[in-house]
Amino acid sequence: MSDRQLVLTSVVKEFGGVRALDGIDLTVAEGELLGLIGPNGSGKTTLINLVSGLLCPSSGSIVYGGNRLDGLPAHRVARLGIGRTFQLLRGLPTLSVYENVLAGAHLYGRGGLIAAVFGKLVIGSEERRLSDRAYEMIRFVGLGDRANVPASELPAGQGRLLELARALAPNPDLLLLDEPASGLTSSERATLERKLRELQMSGKTIILVDHDMRLVMNLADRVVVLNEGRVLAGGTPSDVQASPSVIDVYLGRRRANPRNAVATDRTGGQS
């Protein structure tokens, strides 16, 4: 087994007796780009929240790189090399784009005891390293000319790109993306697709949740469909798009051309 596989085994999450996730078994291989789709309320964001440590499963296990994630707080999960974006933007609005991304970069700072012993020399070197990393990620997502702009002044699409830059700043191995294309213009969406391809080619593992089916189907090595907290289907993008059960869930009926039927779904809302 790969050291950096993500493995969910019999994962259940209940909210007041309602099962948002009901016995999820899922393995994501190192370097894989997994598309996670499903109707609103199917449990996609709940799954992301469990893996990232914002929620704890009611039962079952989540293992990444040989480490049990279930029960760990979010900051400890992040330090194991897992980054994420959020469905709702969570920037620091009064700070600049650069300051927002720098805050993310500090997650993997190497200060502490060494800095305490060697003082300002180490701290200054560390700050330069983190600053360089922040600017690198800002340029990577295409916001280089907006680095000094307050986050509150960014349009929604650029706010999404800022979220991505901040998630990338600590250089995670596993990236959890929750609706990263929401609010993006067509050109921003094309940039996002290109950047996600680059990230996967660099060796990162990515779980992509998005209602833009064309984006997901174009990028994913494999697609898993959730419905009512359970895995409904999984396979290659072409297999999933041709699945009668998936078409029924998305459209309530079957159509002659299932590929176009699923690929044109771009509904929004809760996941």
PAVOMAR-756022 format. One record per residue (C-alpha): chain; x, y, z; residue in one letter; residue number from 1. Coordinates in nm, 3 decimals. Layout:
<roros>
<roro unit="A" X="X" Y="Y" Z="Z" code="A" pos="NUM"/>
...
</roros>
This chain:
<roros>
<roro unit="A" X="0.000" Y="0.000" Z="0.000" code="M" pos="1"/>
<roro unit="A" X="0.126" Y="0.347" Z="-0.085" code="S" pos="2"/>
<roro unit="A" X="0.244" Y="0.552" Z="0.213" code="D" pos="3"/>
<roro unit="A" X="0.019" Y="0.837" Z="0.107" code="R" pos="4"/>
<roro unit="A" X="-0.305" Y="0.660" Z="0.028" code="Q" pos="5"/>
<roro unit="A" X="-0.621" Y="0.798" Z="0.185" code="L" pos="6"/>
<roro unit="A" X="-0.844" Y="0.518" Z="0.310" code="V" pos="7"/>
<roro unit="A" X="-1.194" Y="0.563" Z="0.451" code="L" pos="8"/>
<roro unit="A" X="-1.344" Y="0.248" Z="0.603" code="T" pos="9"/>
<roro unit="A" X="-1.712" Y="0.217" Z="0.700" code="S" pos="10"/>
<roro unit="A" X="-1.731" Y="0.589" Z="0.775" code="V" pos="11"/>
<roro unit="A" X="-2.059" Y="0.710" Z="0.926" code="V" pos="12"/>
<roro unit="A" X="-2.148" Y="1.066" Z="1.023" code="K" pos="13"/>
<roro unit="A" X="-2.472" Y="1.139" Z="1.205" code="E" pos="14"/>
<roro unit="A" X="-2.627" Y="1.475" Z="1.285" code="F" pos="15"/>
<roro unit="A" X="-2.907" Y="1.440" Z="1.539" code="G" pos="16"/>
<roro unit="A" X="-2.991" Y="1.090" Z="1.422" code="G" pos="17"/>
<roro unit="A" X="-2.973" Y="1.179" Z="1.052" code="V" pos="18"/>
<roro unit="A" X="-2.698" Y="0.997" Z="0.865" code="R" pos="19"/>
<roro unit="A" X="-2.517" Y="1.242" Z="0.639" code="A" pos="20"/>
<roro unit="A" X="-2.271" Y="0.965" Z="0.551" code="L" pos="21"/>
<roro unit="A" X="-2.372" Y="0.603" Z="0.580" code="D" pos="22"/>
<roro unit="A" X="-2.089" Y="0.351" Z="0.565" code="G" pos="23"/>
<roro unit="A" X="-1.846" Y="0.508" Z="0.319" code="I" pos="24"/>
<roro unit="A" X="-1.562" Y="0.288" Z="0.194" code="D" pos="25"/>
<roro unit="A" X="-1.324" Y="0.484" Z="-0.026" code="L" pos="26"/>
<roro unit="A" X="-0.956" Y="0.465" Z="-0.118" code="T" pos="27"/>
<roro unit="A" X="-0.777" Y="0.748" Z="-0.297" code="V" pos="28"/>
<roro unit="A" X="-0.440" Y="0.653" Z="-0.444" code="A" pos="29"/>
<roro unit="A" X="-0.134" Y="0.871" Z="-0.413" code="E" pos="30"/>
<roro unit="A" X="-0.123" Y="1.112" Z="-0.709" code="G" pos="31"/>
<roro unit="A" X="-0.483" Y="1.047" Z="-0.810" code="E" pos="32"/>
<roro unit="A" X="-0.728" Y="1.322" Z="-0.899" code="L" pos="33"/>
<roro unit="A" X="-1.064" Y="1.200" Z="-0.771" code="L" pos="34"/>
<roro unit="A" X="-1.383" Y="1.376" Z="-0.869" code="G" pos="35"/>
<roro unit="A" X="-1.649" Y="1.360" Z="-0.598" code="L" pos="36"/>
<roro unit="A" X="-1.995" Y="1.447" Z="-0.723" code="I" pos="37"/>
<roro unit="A" X="-2.358" Y="1.405" Z="-0.624" code="G" pos="38"/>
<roro unit="A" X="-2.683" Y="1.597" Z="-0.577" code="P" pos="39"/>
<roro unit="A" X="-2.714" Y="1.869" Z="-0.313" code="N" pos="40"/>
<roro unit="A" X="-2.714" Y="1.716" Z="0.033" code="G" pos="41"/>
<roro unit="A" X="-2.547" Y="1.394" Z="-0.078" code="S" pos="42"/>
<roro unit="A" X="-2.262" Y="1.427" Z="0.175" code="G" pos="43"/>
<roro unit="A" X="-1.972" Y="1.560" Z="-0.032" code="K" pos="44"/>
<roro unit="A" X="-1.879" Y="1.852" Z="0.192" code="T" pos="45"/>
<roro unit="A" X="-1.936" Y="1.638" Z="0.501" code="T" pos="46"/>
<roro unit="A" X="-1.679" Y="1.393" Z="0.369" code="L" pos="47"/>
<roro unit="A" X="-1.430" Y="1.675" Z="0.308" code="I" pos="48"/>
<roro unit="A" X="-1.493" Y="1.808" Z="0.659" code="N" pos="49"/>
<roro unit="A" X="-1.425" Y="1.464" Z="0.808" code="L" pos="50"/>
<roro unit="A" X="-1.098" Y="1.414" Z="0.622" code="V" pos="51"/>
<roro unit="A" X="-0.976" Y="1.765" Z="0.709" code="S" pos="52"/>
<roro unit="A" X="-1.059" Y="1.730" Z="1.079" code="G" pos="53"/>
<roro unit="A" X="-1.339" Y="1.985" Z="1.103" code="L" pos="54"/>
<roro unit="A" X="-1.573" Y="1.701" Z="1.193" code="L" pos="55"/>
<roro unit="A" X="-1.520" Y="1.368" Z="1.365" code="C" pos="56"/>
<roro unit="A" X="-1.690" Y="1.056" Z="1.224" code="P" pos="57"/>
<roro unit="A" X="-1.958" Y="0.889" Z="1.431" code="S" pos="58"/>
<roro unit="A" X="-1.793" Y="0.558" Z="1.346" code="S" pos="59"/>
<roro unit="A" X="-1.543" Y="0.412" Z="1.103" code="G" pos="60"/>
<roro unit="A" X="-1.183" Y="0.508" Z="1.034" code="S" pos="61"/>
<roro unit="A" X="-0.993" Y="0.756" Z="0.817" code="I" pos="62"/>
<roro unit="A" X="-0.625" Y="0.680" Z="0.754" code="V" pos="63"/>
<roro unit="A" X="-0.372" Y="0.884" Z="0.557" code="Y" pos="64"/>
<roro unit="A" X="-0.005" Y="0.799" Z="0.529" code="G" pos="65"/>
<roro unit="A" X="-0.041" Y="0.541" Z="0.803" code="G" pos="66"/>
<roro unit="A" X="-0.192" Y="0.799" Z="1.043" code="N" pos="67"/>
<roro unit="A" X="-0.543" Y="0.780" Z="1.183" code="R" pos="68"/>
<roro unit="A" X="-0.712" Y="1.112" Z="1.106" code="L" pos="69"/>
<roro unit="A" X="-1.045" Y="1.051" Z="1.275" code="D" pos="70"/>
<roro unit="A" X="-1.042" Y="1.229" Z="1.608" code="G" pos="71"/>
<roro unit="A" X="-0.750" Y="1.459" Z="1.524" code="L" pos="72"/>
<roro unit="A" X="-0.813" Y="1.837" Z="1.534" code="P" pos="73"/>
<roro unit="A" X="-0.793" Y="2.023" Z="1.204" code="A" pos="74"/>
<roro unit="A" X="-0.453" Y="2.183" Z="1.272" code="H" pos="75"/>
<roro unit="A" X="-0.292" Y="1.843" Z="1.334" code="R" pos="76"/>
<roro unit="A" X="-0.450" Y="1.701" Z="1.018" code="V" pos="77"/>
<roro unit="A" X="-0.311" Y="1.996" Z="0.822" code="A" pos="78"/>
<roro unit="A" X="0.039" Y="1.930" Z="0.956" code="R" pos="79"/>
<roro unit="A" X="0.020" Y="1.577" Z="0.814" code="L" pos="80"/>
<roro unit="A" X="0.021" Y="1.733" Z="0.467" code="G" pos="81"/>
<roro unit="A" X="-0.348" Y="1.789" Z="0.397" code="I" pos="82"/>
<roro unit="A" X="-0.477" Y="2.122" Z="0.263" code="G" pos="83"/>
<roro unit="A" X="-0.827" Y="2.232" Z="0.171" code="R" pos="84"/>
<roro unit="A" X="-1.048" Y="2.506" Z="0.036" code="T" pos="85"/>
<roro unit="A" X="-1.398" Y="2.582" Z="0.155" code="F" pos="86"/>
<roro unit="A" X="-1.737" Y="2.600" Z="-0.014" code="Q" pos="87"/>
<roro unit="A" X="-1.789" Y="2.938" Z="0.153" code="L" pos="88"/>
<roro unit="A" X="-1.498" Y="3.182" Z="0.126" code="L" pos="89"/>
<roro unit="A" X="-1.303" Y="3.212" Z="0.451" code="R" pos="90"/>
<roro unit="A" X="-1.046" Y="3.478" Z="0.378" code="G" pos="91"/>
<roro unit="A" X="-0.925" Y="3.742" Z="0.623" code="L" pos="92"/>
<roro unit="A" X="-1.098" Y="4.038" Z="0.458" code="P" pos="93"/>
<roro unit="A" X="-0.902" Y="4.320" Z="0.621" code="T" pos="94"/>
<roro unit="A" X="-0.567" Y="4.169" Z="0.521" code="L" pos="95"/>
<roro unit="A" X="-0.407" Y="4.180" Z="0.178" code="S" pos="96"/>
<roro unit="A" X="-0.392" Y="3.888" Z="-0.061" code="V" pos="97"/>
<roro unit="A" X="-0.026" Y="3.843" Z="0.031" code="Y" pos="98"/>
<roro unit="A" X="-0.096" Y="3.848" Z="0.406" code="E" pos="99"/>
<roro unit="A" X="-0.374" Y="3.590" Z="0.365" code="N" pos="100"/>
<roro unit="A" X="-0.146" Y="3.351" Z="0.179" code="V" pos="101"/>
<roro unit="A" X="0.145" Y="3.417" Z="0.416" code="L" pos="102"/>
<roro unit="A" X="-0.080" Y="3.310" Z="0.704" code="A" pos="103"/>
<roro unit="A" X="-0.127" Y="2.977" Z="0.528" code="G" pos="104"/>
<roro unit="A" X="0.246" Y="2.941" Z="0.462" code="A" pos="105"/>
<roro unit="A" X="0.321" Y="2.976" Z="0.835" code="H" pos="106"/>
<roro unit="A" X="0.153" Y="2.641" Z="0.897" code="L" pos="107"/>
<roro unit="A" X="0.475" Y="2.470" Z="0.792" code="Y" pos="108"/>
<roro unit="A" X="0.717" Y="2.715" Z="0.946" code="G" pos="109"/>
<roro unit="A" X="1.033" Y="2.563" Z="1.090" code="R" pos="110"/>
<roro unit="A" X="1.068" Y="2.796" Z="1.387" code="G" pos="111"/>
<roro unit="A" X="1.037" Y="2.680" Z="1.747" code="G" pos="112"/>
<roro unit="A" X="1.341" Y="2.545" Z="1.930" code="L" pos="113"/>
<roro unit="A" X="1.596" Y="2.620" Z="1.655" code="I" pos="114"/>
<roro unit="A" X="1.476" Y="2.978" Z="1.630" code="A" pos="115"/>
<roro unit="A" X="1.484" Y="3.010" Z="2.006" code="A" pos="116"/>
<roro unit="A" X="1.848" Y="2.897" Z="2.014" code="V" pos="117"/>
<roro unit="A" X="1.984" Y="3.085" Z="1.714" code="F" pos="118"/>
<roro unit="A" X="1.762" Y="3.390" Z="1.737" code="G" pos="119"/>
<roro unit="A" X="1.694" Y="3.650" Z="1.473" code="K" pos="120"/>
<roro unit="A" X="1.917" Y="3.497" Z="1.204" code="L" pos="121"/>
<roro unit="A" X="1.702" Y="3.184" Z="1.180" code="V" pos="122"/>
<roro unit="A" X="1.377" Y="3.375" Z="1.220" code="I" pos="123"/>
<roro unit="A" X="1.471" Y="3.618" Z="0.945" code="G" pos="124"/>
<roro unit="A" X="1.570" Y="3.337" Z="0.708" code="S" pos="125"/>
<roro unit="A" X="1.246" Y="3.155" Z="0.784" code="E" pos="126"/>
<roro unit="A" X="1.035" Y="3.463" Z="0.720" code="E" pos="127"/>
<roro unit="A" X="1.204" Y="3.516" Z="0.384" code="R" pos="128"/>
<roro unit="A" X="1.139" Y="3.154" Z="0.289" code="R" pos="129"/>
<roro unit="A" X="0.774" Y="3.176" Z="0.382" code="L" pos="130"/>
<roro unit="A" X="0.735" Y="3.511" Z="0.209" code="S" pos="131"/>
<roro unit="A" X="0.887" Y="3.371" Z="-0.109" code="D" pos="132"/>
<roro unit="A" X="0.651" Y="3.075" Z="-0.091" code="R" pos="133"/>
<roro unit="A" X="0.348" Y="3.304" Z="-0.047" code="A" pos="134"/>
<roro unit="A" X="0.440" Y="3.514" Z="-0.350" code="Y" pos="135"/>
<roro unit="A" X="0.509" Y="3.199" Z="-0.553" code="E" pos="136"/>
<roro unit="A" X="0.159" Y="3.065" Z="-0.488" code="M" pos="137"/>
<roro unit="A" X="-0.003" Y="3.403" Z="-0.554" code="I" pos="138"/>
<roro unit="A" X="0.163" Y="3.412" Z="-0.893" code="R" pos="139"/>
<roro unit="A" X="0.077" Y="3.047" Z="-0.954" code="F" pos="140"/>
<roro unit="A" X="-0.298" Y="3.114" Z="-0.931" code="V" pos="141"/>
<roro unit="A" X="-0.274" Y="3.429" Z="-1.142" code="G" pos="142"/>
<roro unit="A" X="-0.312" Y="3.694" Z="-0.871" code="L" pos="143"/>
<roro unit="A" X="0.039" Y="3.837" Z="-0.893" code="G" pos="144"/>
<roro unit="A" X="-0.085" Y="4.187" Z="-0.970" code="D" pos="145"/>
<roro unit="A" X="-0.333" Y="4.173" Z="-0.678" code="R" pos="146"/>
<roro unit="A" X="-0.090" Y="4.078" Z="-0.401" code="A" pos="147"/>
<roro unit="A" X="-0.130" Y="4.404" Z="-0.208" code="N" pos="148"/>
<roro unit="A" X="-0.506" Y="4.437" Z="-0.257" code="V" pos="149"/>
<roro unit="A" X="-0.726" Y="4.378" Z="0.051" code="P" pos="150"/>
<roro unit="A" X="-0.900" Y="4.041" Z="0.024" code="A" pos="151"/>
<roro unit="A" X="-1.235" Y="4.215" Z="0.073" code="S" pos="152"/>
<roro unit="A" X="-1.192" Y="4.397" Z="-0.259" code="E" pos="153"/>
<roro unit="A" X="-1.153" Y="4.081" Z="-0.467" code="L" pos="154"/>
<roro unit="A" X="-1.448" Y="3.967" Z="-0.680" code="P" pos="155"/>
<roro unit="A" X="-1.585" Y="3.624" Z="-0.593" code="A" pos="156"/>
<roro unit="A" X="-1.388" Y="3.439" Z="-0.858" code="G" pos="157"/>
<roro unit="A" X="-1.055" Y="3.586" Z="-0.746" code="Q" pos="158"/>
<roro unit="A" X="-1.152" Y="3.508" Z="-0.389" code="G" pos="159"/>
<roro unit="A" X="-1.167" Y="3.142" Z="-0.492" code="R" pos="160"/>
<roro unit="A" X="-0.821" Y="3.166" Z="-0.641" code="L" pos="161"/>
<roro unit="A" X="-0.697" Y="3.326" Z="-0.319" code="L" pos="162"/>
<roro unit="A" X="-0.840" Y="3.028" Z="-0.126" code="E" pos="163"/>
<roro unit="A" X="-0.645" Y="2.795" Z="-0.353" code="L" pos="164"/>
<roro unit="A" X="-0.321" Y="2.990" Z="-0.309" code="A" pos="165"/>
<roro unit="A" X="-0.358" Y="2.985" Z="0.069" code="R" pos="166"/>
<roro unit="A" X="-0.430" Y="2.610" Z="0.069" code="A" pos="167"/>
<roro unit="A" X="-0.120" Y="2.550" Z="-0.143" code="L" pos="168"/>
<roro unit="A" X="0.111" Y="2.772" Z="0.061" code="A" pos="169"/>
<roro unit="A" X="0.206" Y="2.499" Z="0.315" code="P" pos="170"/>
<roro unit="A" X="0.282" Y="2.263" Z="0.021" code="N" pos="171"/>
<roro unit="A" X="0.032" Y="1.987" Z="0.110" code="P" pos="172"/>
<roro unit="A" X="0.051" Y="1.640" Z="-0.046" code="D" pos="173"/>
<roro unit="A" X="-0.328" Y="1.592" Z="-0.039" code="L" pos="174"/>
<roro unit="A" X="-0.552" Y="1.877" Z="-0.154" code="L" pos="175"/>
<roro unit="A" X="-0.927" Y="1.883" Z="-0.079" code="L" pos="176"/>
<roro unit="A" X="-1.109" Y="2.128" Z="-0.305" code="L" pos="177"/>
<roro unit="A" X="-1.470" Y="2.216" Z="-0.220" code="D" pos="178"/>
<roro unit="A" X="-1.638" Y="2.402" Z="-0.510" code="E" pos="179"/>
<roro unit="A" X="-1.322" Y="2.580" Z="-0.631" code="P" pos="180"/>
<roro unit="A" X="-1.486" Y="2.686" Z="-0.961" code="A" pos="181"/>
<roro unit="A" X="-1.787" Y="2.854" Z="-0.800" code="S" pos="182"/>
<roro unit="A" X="-1.812" Y="3.215" Z="-0.915" code="G" pos="183"/>
<roro unit="A" X="-1.524" Y="3.191" Z="-1.162" code="L" pos="184"/>
<roro unit="A" X="-1.547" Y="3.347" Z="-1.506" code="T" pos="185"/>
<roro unit="A" X="-1.487" Y="3.124" Z="-1.808" code="S" pos="186"/>
<roro unit="A" X="-1.127" Y="3.243" Z="-1.834" code="S" pos="187"/>
<roro unit="A" X="-1.067" Y="3.192" Z="-1.460" code="E" pos="188"/>
<roro unit="A" X="-1.220" Y="2.845" Z="-1.487" code="R" pos="189"/>
<roro unit="A" X="-0.983" Y="2.761" Z="-1.772" code="A" pos="190"/>
<roro unit="A" X="-0.691" Y="2.882" Z="-1.560" code="T" pos="191"/>
<roro unit="A" X="-0.809" Y="2.671" Z="-1.267" code="L" pos="192"/>
<roro unit="A" X="-0.834" Y="2.361" Z="-1.485" code="E" pos="193"/>
<roro unit="A" X="-0.484" Y="2.416" Z="-1.618" code="R" pos="194"/>
<roro unit="A" X="-0.341" Y="2.472" Z="-1.269" code="K" pos="195"/>
<roro unit="A" X="-0.507" Y="2.161" Z="-1.127" code="L" pos="196"/>
<roro unit="A" X="-0.352" Y="1.957" Z="-1.406" code="R" pos="197"/>
<roro unit="A" X="-0.013" Y="2.103" Z="-1.316" code="E" pos="198"/>
<roro unit="A" X="-0.064" Y="2.021" Z="-0.949" code="L" pos="199"/>
<roro unit="A" X="-0.152" Y="1.661" Z="-1.023" code="Q" pos="200"/>
<roro unit="A" X="0.146" Y="1.626" Z="-1.257" code="M" pos="201"/>
<roro unit="A" X="0.366" Y="1.751" Z="-0.972" code="S" pos="202"/>
<roro unit="A" X="0.253" Y="1.451" Z="-0.766" code="G" pos="203"/>
<roro unit="A" X="-0.024" Y="1.595" Z="-0.551" code="K" pos="204"/>
<roro unit="A" X="-0.331" Y="1.391" Z="-0.465" code="T" pos="205"/>
<roro unit="A" X="-0.652" Y="1.588" Z="-0.522" code="I" pos="206"/>
<roro unit="A" X="-1.014" Y="1.536" Z="-0.426" code="I" pos="207"/>
<roro unit="A" X="-1.227" Y="1.772" Z="-0.634" code="L" pos="208"/>
<roro unit="A" X="-1.585" Y="1.854" Z="-0.537" code="V" pos="209"/>
<roro unit="A" X="-1.760" Y="2.079" Z="-0.786" code="D" pos="210"/>
<roro unit="A" X="-2.095" Y="2.123" Z="-0.956" code="H" pos="211"/>
<roro unit="A" X="-1.921" Y="2.206" Z="-1.283" code="D" pos="212"/>
<roro unit="A" X="-1.945" Y="1.860" Z="-1.433" code="M" pos="213"/>
<roro unit="A" X="-1.736" Y="1.949" Z="-1.736" code="R" pos="214"/>
<roro unit="A" X="-1.449" Y="2.055" Z="-1.511" code="L" pos="215"/>
<roro unit="A" X="-1.472" Y="1.737" Z="-1.304" code="V" pos="216"/>
<roro unit="A" X="-1.505" Y="1.504" Z="-1.602" code="M" pos="217"/>
<roro unit="A" X="-1.219" Y="1.672" Z="-1.788" code="N" pos="218"/>
<roro unit="A" X="-0.980" Y="1.645" Z="-1.494" code="L" pos="219"/>
<roro unit="A" X="-1.065" Y="1.335" Z="-1.291" code="A" pos="220"/>
<roro unit="A" X="-0.887" Y="1.003" Z="-1.321" code="D" pos="221"/>
<roro unit="A" X="-1.182" Y="0.852" Z="-1.138" code="R" pos="222"/>
<roro unit="A" X="-1.523" Y="0.980" Z="-1.032" code="V" pos="223"/>
<roro unit="A" X="-1.721" Y="0.872" Z="-0.726" code="V" pos="224"/>
<roro unit="A" X="-2.090" Y="0.962" Z="-0.700" code="V" pos="225"/>
<roro unit="A" X="-2.254" Y="1.010" Z="-0.360" code="L" pos="226"/>
<roro unit="A" X="-2.629" Y="0.999" Z="-0.305" code="N" pos="227"/>
<roro unit="A" X="-2.801" Y="1.019" Z="0.033" code="E" pos="228"/>
<roro unit="A" X="-2.473" Y="0.960" Z="0.212" code="G" pos="229"/>
<roro unit="A" X="-2.376" Y="0.647" Z="0.023" code="R" pos="230"/>
<roro unit="A" X="-2.156" Y="0.565" Z="-0.273" code="V" pos="231"/>
<roro unit="A" X="-2.390" Y="0.530" Z="-0.569" code="L" pos="232"/>
<roro unit="A" X="-2.133" Y="0.468" Z="-0.842" code="A" pos="233"/>
<roro unit="A" X="-1.765" Y="0.497" Z="-0.919" code="G" pos="234"/>
<roro unit="A" X="-1.534" Y="0.454" Z="-1.214" code="G" pos="235"/>
<roro unit="A" X="-1.384" Y="0.642" Z="-1.503" code="T" pos="236"/>
<roro unit="A" X="-1.558" Y="0.964" Z="-1.607" code="P" pos="237"/>
<roro unit="A" X="-1.703" Y="0.793" Z="-1.916" code="S" pos="238"/>
<roro unit="A" X="-1.833" Y="0.500" Z="-1.710" code="D" pos="239"/>
<roro unit="A" X="-2.000" Y="0.728" Z="-1.458" code="V" pos="240"/>
<roro unit="A" X="-2.157" Y="0.949" Z="-1.726" code="Q" pos="241"/>
<roro unit="A" X="-2.307" Y="0.640" Z="-1.890" code="A" pos="242"/>
<roro unit="A" X="-2.443" Y="0.493" Z="-1.565" code="S" pos="243"/>
<roro unit="A" X="-2.825" Y="0.471" Z="-1.566" code="P" pos="244"/>
<roro unit="A" X="-2.840" Y="0.505" Z="-1.186" code="S" pos="245"/>
<roro unit="A" X="-2.635" Y="0.826" Z="-1.198" code="V" pos="246"/>
<roro unit="A" X="-2.852" Y="0.972" Z="-1.473" code="I" pos="247"/>
<roro unit="A" X="-3.165" Y="0.886" Z="-1.275" code="D" pos="248"/>
<roro unit="A" X="-3.033" Y="1.065" Z="-0.966" code="V" pos="249"/>
<roro unit="A" X="-2.932" Y="1.380" Z="-1.152" code="Y" pos="250"/>
<roro unit="A" X="-3.230" Y="1.408" Z="-1.385" code="L" pos="251"/>
<roro unit="A" X="-3.505" Y="1.193" Z="-1.239" code="G" pos="252"/>
<roro unit="A" X="-3.528" Y="1.009" Z="-1.570" code="R" pos="253"/>
<roro unit="A" X="-3.303" Y="0.861" Z="-1.838" code="R" pos="254"/>
<roro unit="A" X="-3.207" Y="1.030" Z="-2.160" code="R" pos="255"/>
<roro unit="A" X="-3.081" Y="0.901" Z="-2.491" code="A" pos="256"/>
<roro unit="A" X="-2.748" Y="1.081" Z="-2.453" code="N" pos="257"/>
<roro unit="A" X="-2.632" Y="1.026" Z="-2.093" code="P" pos="258"/>
<roro unit="A" X="-2.289" Y="1.182" Z="-2.147" code="R" pos="259"/>
<roro unit="A" X="-2.438" Y="1.521" Z="-2.229" code="N" pos="260"/>
<roro unit="A" X="-2.708" Y="1.483" Z="-1.965" code="A" pos="261"/>
<roro unit="A" X="-2.470" Y="1.450" Z="-1.671" code="V" pos="262"/>
<roro unit="A" X="-2.203" Y="1.681" Z="-1.807" code="A" pos="263"/>
<roro unit="A" X="-2.436" Y="1.979" Z="-1.834" code="T" pos="264"/>
<roro unit="A" X="-2.542" Y="1.977" Z="-1.468" code="D" pos="265"/>
<roro unit="A" X="-2.413" Y="2.293" Z="-1.296" code="R" pos="266"/>
<roro unit="A" X="-2.649" Y="2.335" Z="-1.004" code="T" pos="267"/>
<roro unit="A" X="-2.531" Y="2.508" Z="-0.691" code="G" pos="268"/>
<roro unit="A" X="-2.608" Y="2.490" Z="-0.321" code="G" pos="269"/>
<roro unit="A" X="-2.515" Y="2.268" Z="-0.029" code="Q" pos="270"/>
<roro unit="A" X="-2.310" Y="1.958" Z="-0.089" code="S" pos="271"/>
</roros>
